[in-house]
């Protein structure tokens, strides 16, 4: 079998809006029951703002702007030989603009022991199918999964972001690099912090 390539594919999705309502509808539609978990905004890291966040917190998605410095750092990290714990659900991102979906899959994939997915739902099937795959195999599986691509597309058009954002980015991507957010996930596991 040929080695999988971890470079980005030519496939690009519309960015998923960092909006809890959009993310909730997306996850609920894929098989996360509404009473198991839901997404909320965190308005800051000050104690009084964190007190507003419903508990327990199972995962956190961080939103940050892509910059030339963050891209340099990402490229340096991509060349490092990292060992991934089998206790952490992780996949590479090979589809352009899929960071929101990847972040949500990381979040749900790392809390499956604390929540119950709908039996036979997309998420249930996805995590059962990819459980023994390595991060690149999971990325390839996601990249070729038409059901997820369609679900992502529906969710990506459900937000409040201007409709012409993607066409503007295609015309002048460097101008919008600073404005295009990226999402990273942090999960609390074995007293270690894993950053994707």
HELIX and SHEET records of a PDB file:
HELIX    1   1 UNK A   20  UNK A   30  1                                  11    
HELIX    2   2 UNK A   47  UNK A   50  1                                   4    
HELIX    3   3 UNK A   68  UNK A   78  1                                  11    
HELIX    4   4 UNK A   99  UNK A  109  1                                  11    
HELIX    5   5 UNK A  122  UNK A  130  1                                   9    
HELIX    6   6 UNK A  135  UNK A  143  1                                   9    
HELIX    7   7 UNK A  146  UNK A  156  1                                  11    
HELIX    8   8 UNK A  165  UNK A  171  1                                   7    
HELIX    9   9 UNK A  173  UNK A  176  1                                   4    
SHEET    1   A 3 UNK A  60  UNK A  65  0                                        
SHEET    2   A 3 UNK A 181  UNK A 189 -1                                        
SHEET    3   A 3 UNK A 192  UNK A 195 -1                                        
END                                                                             
